Amino acid sequence: MTATGQHSRVMLLLCFVSTAGCNMFAFTEEPSERAGKSDGYCSRILRAQSNRKEVNNEFRLRVEGDPESYQPGSTYRVTVTASSPSYFRGFTLIALKQGTEGDRDEDYIGNFQIIDEEETQFMTNCPPAVTESTPRRRTSIQVFWTAPPSGSGCVFLKASIVQKRIIYFQDEGSLTKRMCEKESLYGDVTDKPLLDCCACGTAKYRVTFYGNWSEKIHPKDYPRRANHWSAIIGASHSKNYVLWEYGGFSSEGVKQVAELGSPVKMEEEIRQKGDDVLTVIKMKAQWPAWQPLNVRAAPSAEFSVDRTRHIMSFLTMLGPSPDWNVGLSAEDLCTKECGWVQRVVQDLIPWDAGTDSGVTYESPNKPTAPQDKIRPLTSLDHPQSPFYDPEGGAITPVARVVVERIARKGEQCNIVPDNVDDIVADIAQEEKEEDDTPETCIYSNWSPWSACSSATCEKGKRMRQRMLKAQLDLSVPCPHTQDFEPCMGPGCSDEDASTCMMSEWITWSPCSVSCGMGSRSRERYVKQFPDDGSVCTLPTEETEDCVVNEECSPSSCLVTEWGEWDVCSATCGLGMKRRERMVKMAPADGSICEAEVLQVEKCMMPECHTIPCMLTPWSDWSDCSVTCGKGLRTRQRMLKSPVELGECTEELEQVEKCMLPECPIDCIMSEWTEWSECNKSCGKGHTIRTRVVKLEPQFGGDPCSETIQRKKCKIRKCNRGQANSDEKKRRKEQREKRRSKQGRAEVTSEHPGCKMRPWSSWTECTKLCGGGIQERLMTVKQRFKTAQLSSCKDRKEIRACNVHPC
């Protein structure tokens, strides 16, 4: 060992197991000043020197579907395969950012996910890389790779293969895959499939929707009270039909989903497409929008695809919102190799349907005229938007959708051979026919099909039956209890001619030994040989290894094999099941038997609230609680299923805000002043009274009426001499008043003993529209000694302004 601080030269040996044993490949590593999380081990792998085969077509790295670009956050299946009769024993798989050398941890982008831990594992000294779990002969491996977030650029997926004494390196073409981020230009039309589907048979998929729109992740202006996802509506369809697409215009069905959360019109549009649609996809609404998965399972639905209807689309509204949705548009599930896609994972950001111009979750209705095209929301749309980011960053996804293939039916013609996952997926769940039976109708299972009515190759029909056990809602009719399908006599169908009918497998035999490793077998028999006389080649016996009582020492006890699992303890929801075995012989040395004789594990049955919560559709929204301004409106639904079936916790009433035009405000005026004295001391004169406007009318309120009134007055008749005398007297009084005004400028009758300054100008209106306020002031200039304090003070007037609507 060298002393601290001195340079050392490290020799790293890579041992790859092959048919010739352990082959040693050596390379040297100069000391590095940098020590990352993996201590530079990853970069050493990239720089390793060994024998290299220049030209090789035996091995291939492939991304399912052969995409030329990746969608940020999406998951892809990556396979490394060897063409027959080749094989490999070891491998290394990495995802390296273009233009980097792999010296830093951040050079490795995206995340791998192990599918089979017996085949693959993460490399201990280089965590971003995937390698073999055990060195042995193999012809393929597969992992999942989740693409990095937006803005990560291009990536190289690279593999190295170890076979015998040769390492095939990453920089060879067939073991390198370059993918760049898929561009998402504003207003682009959704990508449409360019090629016709060449797959055979049909495939069945399950789509699961994981809502991620919550106050924790999207805190800005999050609507706490009424947040929800509307009912999901979609279809599997042909390329001739478009439910929605970026750059296109919303149909009336899309508009009603986007603005009202109602799928009724959308479903009507889908069903009108006839043969262009194979399956209508529907899932229930979610109130509230987010709950933990251990409280509420993610909604899912199953649908089928075939060669002509191999595209899947759906949408759902996030509410409340002006017209915002998420969904998939024209997702093609047919591969270039004439197979069916195994899995699609897509993070979803909201898009604008182009029918409403609101910018916040609870903006009042503001129809967009003319209608805009459908476009994705961005973080720079509007400063008031809940997704606004002044730096223009990517919007955090509000949901994730997972589409998984669960079964295939009919003859398959995919070019790439089936992998283990394909086979297991087909066995795990048999293809079932679409069943539109209402939830309120409870049936028995279908009986087996009867014999065909035709014994020849002429077309006949066969029948099956089921029994109606309960009708929970008498207002909903229950469909037929008999089902018919066309058929032909034995041997007439191409599919039936060479088919062996086999019995179910008989239970496994006991293990051949009572201690240690043994074997066991099971059998089945041919129920019907092929009608065309061909030989039945299906196996009738299976054998597998079994282990009983792993320890065979005198201190160990002998036990029987495990019995079958008991029935689940629950008929719905989460329950428990158990199985047992017995002690056949206690330990020979008299010690206590420590072998496990009881096993218990969880079991999941269908959700318990499926039947108890039978609900009517929501009623229409009530009228707004006010005739103008802000108010509330409600809608209700009723519980249809009997109470004895269980408690239903679903809400039966919803309340939301409503906004009507502003309420009109009438003009407000002061009280009339007292009538003034008559302007004549004798003869005919007049007297007046006044009032002022305190608040101008707004939003169409009643206008202001007159502010001055005048009426006649007559004191007494004037004689000629008295008239002249009275006239002189009146003129004298006027002269005195003028002198008083000059001596006491601007003193009003309302402020005796005060000298006031003139009214100031009106201030600027506080609003440009929608009704604002202006003010003006009159202040005391001088207070005389005779003035009372309470009557001599500043004055302020207020009036309305800019009352026109915004």
Secondary structure, DSSP 8 states (H G I E B T S, - for coil): ---TTS---EEEEEEEEETTEEEEEEEEE---S---TTTTHHHHHHH------S---SEEEEETT--SEE-TT-EEEEEEEE-TT--BSEEEEEEEETT--S-SGGGB-SEEEES-TTTEEEETTEEEEEEESS---BSEEEEEEE---TT---EEEEEEEEETTEEE-TTSGGGEEEEEE----TT-------S-----SEEEEEEEEEE---TTTS-TT--TTT-EE--EEEEEE-TT--S--TTS---HHHHHHHHH---HHHHHHHHTTGGGEEEEEEE--BSSS---TTTS---EEEEEE-SS--EEEEEEEEESSSSEEEEEEEEE-B-TTSSB--EEEEEE--EE-SSB---STT----B-SS----EE--TTS-TTSTT--TT------SEEEEEEEEEEES----SS---HHHHHHHHHS---------TTEEE---------S-SSSS-EEEEEE--EEEES-TTS----SEEEEEE--TT-SHHHHT--EE---------S-SSEEEEEEEE--EEE--TT-----S-SEEEEEEEE-S--STTS-EE---------S-SSSEEEEEEE--EEE--TTS-------EEEEEEE-S-GGGTT--B---------SSSSSEEEEEEE--B-S-GGG----S-SEEEEEEE-S---B--EE---------S-SSSEEEEEEE--EEE--BTT------SEEEEEEE-----HHHHHHHHHHHHHHHHHHHHHHHHSTT--TTSTTEEE---------S-SSS-EEEEEEE-EEEE-TTS-GGGS--EEEEEEE--S--
